[in-house]
């Protein structure tokens, strides 16, 4: 039983019965319980891995992940989450015109009217839907731009107002890491990217990274046509400062993907549980306070 007067995150069924729970602190700052997130996020996670990224294959009568890199489970997980983050941000841009405008402005390094941003569609350069619907813009080996914007003639948005021969193509690099101080810092100091970076700080290390690189990392500024020191709000942006939902979604996907990559859960098991348990109509996650009389009172419901 949960402790009296504690705050928990719980999974409830259609009758309001508490099926599974985890303390709020563990859920928010630790590893989220698979018993909670597989029923609520599992289907969406599997769909992204299969339909948008294309890393699921059927082999020897079972579903497996295509090997991306022979490395530690944590590194492979972060690589996969980076691609998942691209999918989530592109989807959010399609759903939220204001967010599309904000990210469009960051990518172009200049302000834009909502009507201007609406003329461009966000696409992921290495995603399967881009390969299908924008084949000329499909470039999974692009090391600079994970997300770009194209108009209805498939022409990319540009960073500045120069001619198309000299202007830099607008875009965003997406980074997801729980190893930021060892991984992202190096990329920033070595000035690897000419476009802004959107960062998902899985282990809340964004501020630590800023403190280490603020005076050591240069970014190209098309307005002055030269490199300058980093401006965090323009060059290396914490996704939470723009839109908290994608961050929370990635936090939900992390333990599922890590469990599969590390071998603690078979991909087939994740798929089976996600589709057997994952009925969004019958189940919801809620934040609860466990009262002394053992009743659970909902505070926030998703």
SENU-491379 format. One line per 3 residues: their letters; for each residue x, y, z of N, C-alpha, C. Coordinates in nm, 3 decimals. Each point is the difference from the previous one (the first is absolute). Example, Ala and Ser with C-alpha at 12.3 -4.5 7.8 and 13.67 -1.06 7.14 Angstrom:
AS	1.319 -0.569 0.780 -0.089 0.119 0.000 0.090 0.120 0.000  -0.035 0.105 -0.072 0.082 0.119 0.006 -0.077 0.109 0.073
This chain:
XXX	0.085 -0.120 0.000 -0.085 0.120 0.000 0.088 0.124 0.000  -0.047 0.107 -0.059 0.077 0.123 -0.005 -0.002 0.070 0.135  0.103 0.081 0.029 0.008 0.068 0.129 -0.113 0.101 0.016
XXX	-0.043 0.021 0.125 -0.103 0.098 0.028 0.046 0.140 -0.038  -0.095 0.079 -0.052 0.024 0.141 -0.031 0.111 0.023 -0.102  0.038 -0.102 -0.076 0.101 0.018 -0.103 -0.067 0.036 -0.131
XXX	0.079 0.054 -0.093 -0.051 0.028 -0.135 0.050 -0.110 -0.092  -0.090 -0.058 -0.075 0.036 -0.109 -0.089 -0.053 0.029 -0.140  0.057 -0.069 -0.098 -0.054 -0.003 -0.135 -0.059 -0.139 -0.018
XXX	-0.127 -0.006 -0.036 -0.065 -0.129 -0.008 -0.067 -0.024 -0.133  -0.024 -0.127 -0.030 -0.073 -0.041 -0.119 -0.136 -0.050 0.046  -0.107 0.058 -0.054 -0.134 -0.041 0.039 -0.075 -0.056 -0.120
XXX	-0.092 -0.091 0.027 -0.080 -0.057 -0.109 -0.128 0.080 -0.018  -0.086 -0.048 -0.090 -0.121 0.074 -0.031 -0.097 0.011 0.115  0.016 -0.085 0.101 -0.087 0.005 0.118 0.061 0.082 0.113
XXX	0.116 0.059 -0.026 0.065 0.081 0.102 0.085 -0.078 0.098  0.024 -0.128 -0.029 0.083 -0.082 0.088 0.148 0.025 -0.026  0.077 0.011 0.104 0.144 0.021 -0.011 0.067 -0.132 -0.034
XXX	0.062 -0.008 -0.119 0.062 -0.123 -0.048 0.146 -0.007 0.041  0.071 0.111 -0.018 0.142 0.005 0.030 0.035 0.141 0.041  0.108 0.016 0.076 0.038 0.133 0.045 0.150 0.006 0.026
XXX	0.050 0.123 0.009 0.140 0.027 0.030 0.006 0.135 0.071  0.093 0.016 0.092 0.011 0.129 0.068 0.030 0.109 -0.102  -0.053 0.118 0.025 0.018 0.110 -0.094 0.148 0.031 -0.022
XXX	0.078 0.002 0.108 0.142 0.032 -0.013 0.072 -0.102 -0.087  -0.030 -0.128 0.021 0.064 -0.104 -0.082 -0.044 0.011 -0.145  -0.127 0.028 -0.022 -0.052 0.012 -0.136 0.061 0.119 -0.072
XXX	0.009 0.113 0.069 0.044 0.123 -0.065 0.151 0.010 -0.011  0.073 -0.053 0.098 0.144 0.020 0.003 0.080 -0.129 -0.011  -0.067 -0.113 0.001 0.068 -0.127 -0.015 -0.044 -0.070 -0.127
XXX	0.002 -0.132 0.003 -0.044 -0.079 -0.116 -0.149 -0.029 0.014  -0.076 0.035 -0.100 -0.145 -0.015 0.006 -0.041 -0.147 -0.010  -0.099 -0.036 0.077 -0.045 -0.139 0.008 -0.057 -0.048 -0.133
XXX	0.051 -0.114 -0.046 -0.052 -0.059 -0.123 -0.146 -0.041 0.015  -0.041 -0.033 0.122 -0.140 -0.038 0.023 -0.095 0.115 -0.029  0.051 0.123 0.009 -0.083 0.118 -0.026 0.012 0.047 -0.145
XXX	0.123 0.004 -0.051 0.019 0.063 -0.131 -0.023 -0.093 -0.118  0.020 -0.131 0.017 -0.025 -0.091 -0.113 -0.148 0.004 -0.042  -0.096 -0.008 0.094 -0.140 0.009 -0.043 -0.038 0.136 -0.057
XXX	0.065 0.107 0.046 -0.042 0.134 -0.042 0.079 0.054 -0.119  0.126 -0.041 -0.014 0.085 0.053 -0.108 0.055 -0.107 -0.092  -0.019 -0.126 0.034 0.066 -0.108 -0.074 -0.036 -0.005 -0.147
XXX	-0.129 0.010 -0.032 -0.042 -0.006 -0.141 0.065 0.111 -0.081  -0.001 0.121 0.057 0.056 0.114 -0.072 0.150 -0.018 -0.021  0.068 -0.053 0.101 0.143 -0.024 -0.011 0.030 -0.100 -0.112
XXX	-0.073 -0.110 -0.003 0.020 -0.103 -0.103 -0.031 0.056 -0.138  -0.106 0.078 -0.012 -0.036 0.060 -0.129 0.110 0.090 -0.051  0.057 0.081 0.088 0.109 0.089 -0.041 0.120 -0.080 -0.047
XXX	0.038 -0.101 0.077 0.117 -0.081 -0.035 -0.019 -0.070 -0.134  -0.123 -0.045 -0.028 -0.027 -0.072 -0.124 -0.029 0.092 -0.117  -0.100 0.087 0.014 -0.051 0.077 -0.114 0.082 0.124 -0.032
XXX	0.057 0.064 0.101 0.072 0.125 -0.023 0.150 -0.017 -0.012  0.056 -0.093 0.078 0.145 -0.018 0.000 0.041 -0.125 -0.076  -0.082 -0.103 0.004 0.028 -0.122 -0.075 0.110 -0.086 0.059
XXX	0.002 -0.015 0.133 0.106 -0.079 0.063 -0.050 -0.134 0.055  -0.123 -0.036 -0.034 -0.052 -0.130 0.044 -0.002 -0.095 -0.120  0.051 -0.121 0.021 -0.007 -0.101 -0.105 -0.042 -0.133 0.062
XXX	-0.048 -0.088 -0.087 -0.043 -0.133 0.045 0.108 -0.100 -0.039  0.054 -0.067 0.100 0.115 -0.087 -0.023 -0.010 -0.123 0.090  0.015 -0.118 -0.060 -0.007 -0.125 0.077 -0.127 -0.008 0.084
XXX	-0.111 0.034 -0.063 -0.133 -0.010 0.062 -0.019 0.092 0.120  0.070 0.112 0.001 -0.021 0.097 0.107 0.037 0.139 -0.049  -0.055 0.100 0.068 0.032 0.139 -0.033 0.128 0.041 0.072
XXX	0.089 0.067 -0.073 0.125 0.049 0.059 0.028 0.140 -0.051  0.085 0.071 0.073 0.046 0.131 -0.045 0.118 -0.016 -0.092  0.001 0.074 -0.108 0.118 0.004 -0.085 0.113 0.062 0.081
XXX	0.118 -0.060 -0.007 0.112 0.052 0.076 0.048 0.130 -0.063  0.004 0.106 0.079 0.045 0.129 -0.051 0.149 0.018 0.024  0.046 -0.037 0.117 0.141 0.018 0.035 0.036 -0.100 0.108
XXX	0.112 -0.067 -0.018 0.046 -0.092 0.104 0.067 0.083 0.108  -0.073 0.028 0.103 0.050 0.084 0.108 -0.074 -0.037 0.127  0.007 0.086 0.101 -0.069 -0.028 0.125 -0.150 0.018 -0.018
XXX	-0.081 -0.068 0.079 -0.146 0.018 -0.010 -0.042 0.146 0.016  0.068 0.074 0.087 -0.037 0.140 0.022 0.023 0.083 -0.126  0.114 -0.020 -0.065 0.030 0.077 -0.121 -0.098 -0.035 -0.112
XXX	-0.027 -0.129 -0.019 -0.094 -0.042 -0.105 -0.139 0.055 0.029  -0.039 -0.003 0.128 -0.131 0.054 0.038 -0.010 0.147 -0.033  0.105 0.076 0.030 -0.003 0.143 -0.028 -0.002 0.027 -0.150
XXX	0.067 -0.083 -0.079 -0.007 0.015 -0.145 -0.143 -0.020 -0.050  -0.064 -0.104 0.049 -0.138 -0.025 -0.040 -0.093 0.111 0.047  0.019 0.046 0.122 -0.083 0.108 0.052 0.019 0.128 -0.080
XXX	0.120 0.021 -0.053 0.023 0.116 -0.085 -0.089 -0.002 -0.122  -0.012 -0.119 -0.062 -0.089 -0.013 -0.115 -0.147 0.013 0.042  -0.034 -0.058 0.114 -0.137 0.012 0.051 -0.034 0.146 0.026
XXX	0.095 0.075 0.055 -0.024 0.143 0.027 -0.029 0.076 -0.129  0.067 -0.036 -0.109 -0.029 0.064 -0.129 -0.145 -0.024 -0.039  -0.044 -0.125 0.015 -0.139 -0.034 -0.033 -0.097 0.081 0.084
XXX	0.026 0.006 0.129 -0.090 0.070 0.092 -0.006 0.149 -0.033  0.116 0.062 -0.025 0.001 0.144 -0.031 -0.069 0.030 -0.132  0.023 -0.083 -0.101 -0.066 0.020 -0.129 -0.151 -0.012 0.017
XXX	-0.043 -0.102 0.073 -0.144 -0.015 0.024 -0.057 0.120 0.075  0.071 0.047 0.101 -0.049 0.115 0.077 -0.008 0.125 -0.088  0.094 0.016 -0.091 -0.006 0.114 -0.092 -0.123 -0.008 -0.089
XXX	-0.035 -0.120 -0.043 -0.118 -0.018 -0.084 -0.128 0.027 0.078  0.002 -0.030 0.130 -0.119 0.015 0.082 -0.016 0.139 0.061  0.113 0.068 0.025 -0.001 0.126 0.075 0.061 0.113 -0.084
XXX	-0.081 0.081 -0.066 0.054 0.109 -0.083 0.093 0.095 0.075  -0.031 0.029 0.125 0.086 0.090 0.077 0.137 -0.061 0.025  0.003 -0.129 0.029 0.128 -0.068 0.020 0.077 -0.008 -0.131
XXX	-0.070 -0.029 -0.109 0.064 -0.002 -0.131 0.066 0.134 -0.030  -0.070 0.108 0.030 0.054 0.134 -0.021 0.124 0.022 0.085  -0.005 -0.039 0.127 0.113 0.021 0.090 0.124 -0.075 -0.047
XXX	-0.016 -0.127 -0.033 0.115 -0.079 -0.045 0.047 0.045 -0.138  -0.091 0.041 -0.084 0.034 0.055 -0.132 0.087 0.125 0.017  -0.036 0.085 0.095 0.078 0.121 0.027 0.138 -0.034 0.053
XXX	0.007 -0.097 0.089 0.130 -0.041 0.054 0.088 -0.054 -0.111  -0.057 -0.084 -0.087 0.076 -0.059 -0.110 0.051 0.105 -0.097  -0.080 0.104 -0.027 0.039 0.104 -0.096 0.081 0.112 0.066
XXX	0.002 0.002 0.133 0.068 0.104 0.076 -0.058 0.138 -0.032  -0.130 0.004 -0.017 -0.067 0.128 -0.022 -0.149 -0.016 0.027  -0.066 0.110 0.032 -0.142 -0.002 0.029 -0.080 -0.028 -0.128
XXX	-0.121 -0.054 0.020 -0.087 -0.029 -0.115 -0.145 0.020 0.042  -0.082 0.042 -0.094 -0.143 0.007 0.025 -0.057 -0.142 0.001  -0.107 -0.018 0.074 -0.065 -0.131 0.005 -0.041 -0.045 -0.140
XXX	-0.044 0.094 -0.083 -0.041 -0.035 -0.137 0.118 -0.047 -0.084  0.119 0.057 0.026 0.120 -0.043 -0.072 0.040 -0.141 0.041  0.003 -0.024 0.131 0.036 -0.132 0.050 -0.098 -0.106 -0.049
XXX	-0.126 0.037 -0.015 -0.103 -0.095 -0.043 0.020 -0.046 -0.144  0.080 0.073 -0.076 0.028 -0.038 -0.139 0.106 -0.110 -0.008  0.060 -0.032 0.113 0.107 -0.100 0.003 -0.039 -0.116 0.092
XXX	0.042 -0.119 -0.040 -0.030 -0.122 0.076 0.129 -0.058 0.056  -0.002 -0.033 0.127 0.116 -0.064 0.063 0.009 -0.145 -0.043  0.120 -0.045 -0.036 0.023 -0.141 -0.034 0.132 -0.045 0.061
XXX	0.010 -0.128 0.031 0.124 -0.057 0.051 0.083 -0.054 -0.113  0.124 0.044 -0.011 0.082 -0.036 -0.116 0.029 -0.149 -0.011  -0.009 -0.073 0.112 0.029 -0.143 -0.005 -0.117 -0.090 0.031
XXX	-0.121 0.055 -0.005 -0.118 -0.077 0.038 -0.068 -0.065 -0.121  -0.065 -0.112 0.021 -0.064 -0.074 -0.108 -0.110 0.080 -0.071  -0.084 0.076 0.071 -0.100 0.080 -0.073 0.062 0.101 -0.096
XXX	0.118 0.052 0.036 0.070 0.093 -0.090 0.046 -0.074 -0.125  0.050 -0.121 0.017 0.042 -0.082 -0.114 -0.117 -0.024 -0.095  -0.119 -0.015 0.056 -0.118 -0.029 -0.081 -0.059 0.124 -0.066
XXX	-0.011 0.110 0.077 -0.072 0.117 -0.048 0.090 0.114 -0.047  0.127 0.000 0.043 0.094 0.104 -0.041 0.134 -0.065 -0.034  0.003 -0.090 -0.099 0.121 -0.078 -0.027 0.123 0.084 -0.030
XXX	-0.018 0.117 -0.060 0.116 0.086 -0.029 0.063 0.054 0.127  -0.077 0.006 0.106 0.050 0.056 0.126 0.040 -0.109 0.100  -0.018 -0.124 -0.039 0.037 -0.110 0.089 0.151 -0.017 0.000
XXX	0.062 0.014 0.116 0.145 -0.009 0.009 0.039 -0.050 0.139  -0.011 -0.131 0.024 0.029 -0.053 0.134 0.144 0.017 0.044  0.088 0.031 -0.093 0.141 0.020 0.036 0.034 0.146 0.025
XXX	-0.101 0.087 -0.001 0.023 0.142 0.029 0.044 0.015 0.145  0.122 0.043 0.022 0.052 0.014 0.137 -0.030 0.136 0.060  -0.059 0.090 -0.078 -0.026 0.135 0.048 -0.146 0.021 0.038
XXX	-0.091 -0.038 -0.089 -0.142 0.034 0.017 -0.086 -0.124 0.018  -0.060 -0.011 0.116 -0.096 -0.108 0.024 -0.140 0.039 -0.043  -0.032 0.129 0.012 -0.131 0.052 -0.040 0.020 0.121 -0.090
XXX	-0.073 0.005 -0.111 0.000 0.116 -0.088 -0.145 0.037 -0.030  -0.018 0.113 -0.067 -0.134 0.045 -0.041 -0.003 0.016 -0.150  -0.105 -0.050 -0.064 -0.013 0.012 -0.145 -0.136 0.062 -0.034
XXX	-0.003 0.072 -0.114 -0.127 0.059 -0.044 -0.075 -0.100 -0.088  -0.108 0.043 -0.061 -0.084 -0.093 -0.076 0.065 -0.044 -0.132  0.114 0.060 -0.033 0.076 -0.044 -0.117 0.125 -0.076 0.042
XXX	0.005 -0.036 0.127 0.111 -0.078 0.057 0.130 0.078 0.008  -0.009 0.132 -0.003 0.120 0.082 0.015 0.024 0.026 0.148  0.126 -0.011 0.045 0.027 0.017 0.142 0.002 0.146 0.042
XXX	-0.039 0.025 0.124 0.015 0.133 0.059 0.148 0.028 0.020  0.036 0.127 -0.010 0.140 0.040 0.012 0.022 0.082 0.126  0.125 0.001 0.044 0.034 0.071 0.122 -0.005 0.150 -0.018
XXX	0.044 0.047 -0.115 0.004 0.145 -0.019 -0.070 0.037 -0.130  0.002 0.127 -0.031 -0.073 0.047 -0.118 0.083 0.006 -0.126  0.117 -0.063 0.001 0.084 0.003 -0.118 -0.053 -0.088 -0.111
XXX	0.071 -0.004 -0.112 -0.047 -0.085 -0.110 0.023 -0.147 0.034  -0.067 -0.086 -0.073 0.001 -0.142 0.035 0.135 -0.067 -0.026  0.088 0.066 -0.070 0.132 -0.057 -0.021 0.090 0.021 0.121
XXX	-0.022 0.111 0.072 0.088 0.032 0.112 -0.064 -0.021 0.136  -0.133 -0.001 0.007 -0.068 -0.010 0.128 0.014 -0.140 0.060  -0.001 -0.005 0.132 0.009 -0.127 0.071 -0.140 -0.054 0.025
XXX	-0.018 -0.128 -0.025 -0.130 -0.063 0.021 -0.032 -0.002 0.149  -0.118 0.047 0.035 -0.042 0.003 0.140 -0.029 -0.142 0.049  0.027 -0.022 0.126 -0.028 -0.132 0.056 0.033 -0.004 0.147
XXX	-0.028 -0.114 0.059 0.029 -0.022 0.141 0.072 -0.133 0.017  0.096 -0.001 0.088 0.062 -0.123 0.046 -0.069 -0.038 0.131  -0.039 -0.126 0.013 -0.069 -0.046 0.120 0.093 -0.092 0.079
XXX	0.017 0.030 0.127 0.086 -0.080 0.086 -0.081 -0.050 0.120  0.016 -0.129 0.028 -0.058 -0.059 0.121 0.113 -0.069 0.073  0.016 0.032 0.127 0.111 -0.062 0.071 -0.020 -0.004 0.150
XXX	0.049 -0.107 0.059 0.017 -0.007 0.143 0.147 0.005 0.032  0.081 0.023 -0.105 0.145 0.003 0.012 0.054 0.133 -0.049  -0.078 0.105 0.015 0.030 0.127 -0.064 0.134 0.059 0.031
XXX	0.041 -0.007 0.127 0.126 0.064 0.037 0.119 -0.069 -0.064  -0.016 -0.125 -0.044 0.109 -0.069 -0.068 -0.018 -0.004 -0.151  -0.121 0.017 -0.045 -0.033 -0.023 -0.142 -0.032 0.130 -0.073
XXX	-0.098 0.073 0.048 -0.042 0.122 -0.068 0.105 0.110 0.015  0.064 0.007 0.116 0.101 0.104 0.022 0.108 -0.005 -0.107  0.045 -0.120 -0.032 0.105 -0.014 -0.100 -0.045 0.054 -0.135
XXX	-0.121 -0.035 -0.041 -0.052 0.048 -0.128 -0.010 0.152 -0.003  -0.043 0.058 0.111 -0.016 0.146 0.005 0.135 0.070 -0.006  0.095 -0.047 0.076 0.132 0.064 0.003 0.070 -0.015 -0.135
XXX	-0.024 -0.112 -0.068 0.062 -0.022 -0.131 -0.077 0.068 -0.113  -0.108 0.071 0.034 -0.078 0.078 -0.098 -0.045 -0.086 -0.118  -0.060 -0.112 0.030 -0.038 -0.095 -0.106 -0.120 0.045 -0.082
XXX	-0.082 0.089 0.055 -0.127 0.028 -0.066 -0.014 0.147 -0.039  -0.058 0.022 -0.118 -0.026 0.136 -0.047 -0.144 0.041 0.022  -0.080 -0.090 0.057 -0.141 0.029 0.027 -0.025 -0.012 0.150
XXX	-0.108 0.059 0.049 -0.032 -0.010 0.143 -0.028 -0.144 0.042  0.021 -0.025 0.129 -0.020 -0.133 0.057 -0.116 0.005 0.100  -0.092 -0.094 -0.015 -0.107 -0.019 0.099 0.040 -0.118 0.087
XXX	0.007 0.024 0.130 0.055 -0.101 0.091 -0.107 -0.057 0.094  -0.005 -0.133 0.006 -0.083 -0.072 0.096 0.092 -0.053 0.110  -0.007 0.061 0.114 0.089 -0.033 0.111 -0.062 -0.110 0.085
XXX	0.023 -0.125 -0.037 -0.064 -0.112 0.069 0.038 -0.004 0.147  0.123 0.041 0.032 0.044 -0.003 0.140 0.026 0.140 0.055  -0.070 0.098 -0.059 -0.004 0.136 0.054 0.139 0.063 0.013
XXX	0.079 -0.009 -0.109 0.135 0.056 0.006 0.018 0.121 -0.092  -0.110 0.058 -0.045 0.008 0.113 -0.093 0.084 0.114 0.058  -0.028 0.041 0.122 0.071 0.113 0.059 0.148 -0.030 0.019
XXX	0.033 -0.123 0.033 0.140 -0.038 0.015 0.073 0.015 -0.134  -0.066 -0.039 -0.107 0.062 0.013 -0.132 0.023 0.146 -0.034  -0.101 0.084 0.023 0.013 0.143 -0.029 0.119 0.058 0.074
XXX	0.014 -0.033 0.126 0.109 0.056 0.081 0.137 -0.040 -0.053  0.009 -0.118 -0.062 0.129 -0.047 -0.051 0.035 0.056 -0.137  -0.101 0.035 -0.079 0.030 0.037 -0.138 -0.032 0.144 -0.036
XXX	-0.061 0.076 0.089 -0.050 0.133 -0.034 0.109 0.089 -0.061  0.122 -0.012 0.048 0.108 0.084 -0.052 0.098 -0.078 -0.086  -0.038 -0.122 -0.039 0.092 -0.085 -0.076 -0.058 -0.054 -0.129
XXX	-0.122 0.040 -0.033 -0.065 -0.054 -0.119 -0.045 0.112 -0.092  0.030 -0.014 -0.129 -0.034 0.101 -0.099 -0.112 -0.049 -0.090  -0.088 0.093 -0.038 -0.110 -0.031 -0.092 -0.001 0.103 -0.113
XXX	-0.030 -0.050 -0.120 -0.008 0.091 -0.114 -0.125 0.085 0.009  0.017 0.131 -0.020 -0.111 0.095 0.002 -0.016 0.059 -0.139  -0.106 -0.036 -0.074 -0.015 0.049 -0.138 -0.022 0.150 -0.008
XXX	-0.047 0.061 0.108 -0.025 0.145 -0.003 0.130 0.078 -0.008  0.105 -0.053 0.061 0.130 0.069 -0.004 0.101 -0.076 -0.086  -0.041 -0.117 -0.051 0.083 -0.082 -0.088 0.134 -0.036 0.065
XXX	-0.006 -0.034 0.127 0.120 -0.046 0.070 -0.041 -0.078 0.124  0.100 -0.062 0.063 -0.028 -0.079 0.119 0.006 0.088 0.125  -0.078 -0.035 0.099 -0.005 0.073 0.127 -0.019 -0.101 0.113
XXX	0.016 0.049 0.124 -0.021 -0.088 0.115 -0.147 -0.040 0.013  -0.021 -0.112 0.065 -0.134 -0.056 0.014 -0.097 0.094 0.072  -0.123 0.002 -0.053 -0.114 0.060 0.069 -0.097 -0.116 0.026
XXX	-0.010 -0.045 0.124 -0.080 -0.121 0.028 -0.142 0.005 -0.054  -0.067 0.114 0.008 -0.139 0.007 -0.045 -0.014 -0.007 -0.152  0.111 0.015 -0.072 -0.004 -0.003 -0.146 0.072 -0.120 -0.060
XXX	0.101 -0.051 0.071 0.089 -0.099 -0.058 -0.015 -0.140 0.059  -0.022 -0.008 0.129 -0.007 -0.128 0.070 -0.117 0.008 0.097  -0.116 -0.049 -0.045 -0.126 0.029 0.068 -0.053 -0.123 0.072
XXX	-0.034 0.019 0.126 -0.066 -0.105 0.078 -0.145 -0.010 -0.047  -0.040 -0.117 -0.049 -0.135 -0.016 -0.054 -0.105 0.039 0.101  0.029 -0.016 0.129 -0.098 0.031 0.104 -0.034 0.149 0.005
XXX	0.091 0.083 -0.050 -0.027 0.144 -0.001 -0.098 0.039 -0.111  -0.024 -0.093 -0.092 -0.091 0.026 -0.113 -0.128 -0.081 0.012  0.016 -0.128 0.027 -0.116 -0.090 0.003 0.035 -0.118 0.090
XXX	-0.072 -0.014 0.111 0.033 -0.103 0.097 -0.049 -0.138 -0.042  -0.104 -0.007 -0.083 -0.060 -0.129 -0.036 0.098 -0.095 -0.070  0.077 0.046 -0.099 0.095 -0.092 -0.063 0.101 -0.058 0.099
XXX	0.043 0.082 0.094 0.095 -0.047 0.101 -0.061 -0.111 0.083  -0.123 0.019 0.047 -0.067 -0.102 0.079 -0.022 -0.128 -0.081  -0.031 0.016 -0.127 -0.021 -0.117 -0.086 0.129 -0.080 -0.013
XXX	0.112 0.069 -0.020 0.129 -0.068 -0.011 0.036 -0.070 0.130  -0.030 0.064 0.112 0.028 -0.061 0.131 -0.079 -0.130 0.017  -0.120 -0.006 -0.058 -0.078 -0.123 0.005 0.061 -0.109 -0.088
XXX	0.051 0.038 -0.116 0.055 -0.098 -0.093 0.133 -0.057 0.048  0.075 0.079 0.074 0.136 -0.039 0.039 0.008 -0.138 0.066  -0.075 -0.029 0.108 0.015 -0.131 0.063 -0.046 -0.116 -0.088
XXX	-0.098 0.024 -0.087 -0.043 -0.108 -0.089 0.110 -0.035 -0.099  0.056 0.101 -0.064 0.105 -0.024 -0.099 0.125 -0.056 0.066  0.036 0.055 0.115 0.119 -0.050 0.070 -0.018 -0.147 0.039
XXX	-0.118 -0.037 0.045 -0.025 -0.138 0.041 0.017 -0.096 -0.117  -0.043 0.042 -0.119 0.015 -0.085 -0.119 0.146 -0.005 -0.044  0.065 0.115 -0.006 0.139 0.006 -0.045 0.092 -0.079 0.093
XXX	-0.024 0.009 0.130 0.086 -0.066 0.099 -0.029 -0.149 0.013  -0.108 -0.047 -0.063 -0.034 -0.140 0.008 -0.086 -0.038 0.118  -0.043 0.097 0.078 -0.086 -0.029 0.115 -0.144 -0.031 -0.041
XXX	-0.035 0.041 -0.121 -0.134 -0.029 -0.053 0.013 -0.028 -0.149  -0.063 -0.106 -0.047 -0.003 -0.028 -0.142 -0.092 0.101 -0.069  0.038 0.040 -0.121 -0.085 0.092 -0.075 -0.139 -0.060 -0.021
XXX	-0.005 -0.130 -0.026 -0.130 -0.067 -0.017 -0.085 0.012 0.125  0.065 -0.003 0.117 -0.074 0.014 0.126 -0.056 0.141 0.014  0.082 0.100 -0.037 -0.048 0.138 0.005 -0.120 0.018 -0.093
XXX	0.010 -0.053 -0.121 -0.110 0.013 -0.096 -0.125 -0.069 0.052  0.017 -0.121 0.052 -0.116 -0.076 0.050 -0.067 0.072 0.116  0.079 0.049 0.095 -0.058 0.069 0.116 -0.063 0.133 -0.041
XXX	0.066 0.070 -0.090 -0.052 0.131 -0.042 -0.137 -0.014 -0.064  -0.018 -0.104 -0.080 -0.127 -0.016 -0.071 -0.104 -0.076 0.082  0.046 -0.080 0.094 -0.096 -0.071 0.085 -0.051 0.089 0.114
XXX	0.090 0.080 0.056 -0.036 0.082 0.116 -0.036 0.143 -0.037  0.046 0.044 -0.116 -0.008 0.142 -0.032 -0.131 0.043 -0.060  -0.104 0.008 0.078 -0.128 0.054 -0.046 -0.017 0.140 0.057
XXX	0.023 0.104 -0.081 -0.005 0.136 0.051 -0.136 0.041 0.053  -0.106 -0.071 -0.040 -0.134 0.035 0.048 -0.020 -0.050 0.143  0.060 -0.116 0.029 -0.025 -0.063 0.130 0.100 0.041 0.107
XXX	0.115 0.057 -0.040 0.103 0.027 0.098 0.054 0.141 -0.014  0.032 0.059 0.112 0.061 0.132 0.003 0.106 0.003 0.109  0.099 0.086 -0.019 0.095 0.025 0.108 -0.048 0.121 0.077
XXX	0.011 -0.006 0.129 -0.041 0.112 0.084 0.104 0.023 0.107  0.005 0.124 0.049 0.079 0.029 0.117 -0.094 -0.009 0.119  0.041 -0.073 0.101 -0.088 -0.027 0.112 0.067 0.037 0.131
XXX	-0.081 0.030 0.097 0.050 0.011 0.137 -0.059 -0.115 0.079  0.087 -0.077 0.062 -0.046 -0.115 0.076 -0.035 0.045 0.141  -0.127 0.004 0.030 -0.046 0.050 0.129 0.003 -0.110 0.106
XXX	-0.006 0.041 0.124 0.014 -0.093 0.110 -0.111 -0.106 0.001  -0.116 0.035 -0.057 -0.109 -0.098 -0.001 0.009 -0.094 -0.121  0.116 0.006 -0.068 0.030 -0.088 -0.114 -0.083 0.028 -0.124
XXX	-0.072 0.114 -0.003 -0.067 0.041 -0.123 0.098 0.079 -0.084  -0.011 -0.010 -0.132 0.089 0.073 -0.091 -0.078 0.111 -0.066  0.041 0.123 0.024 -0.069 0.116 -0.055 0.080 0.058 -0.116
XXX	-0.059 0.009 -0.118 0.071 0.049 -0.118 0.026 0.149 0.012  0.125 0.041 -0.027 0.036 0.141 -0.004 0.009 0.047 -0.144  0.071 -0.075 -0.082 0.017 0.036 -0.141 -0.023 -0.125 -0.082
XX	-0.076 0.012 -0.106 -0.026 -0.114 -0.088 0.041 0.036 -0.141  0.075 -0.092 -0.066 0.043 0.022 -0.138 -0.105 -0.056 -0.095
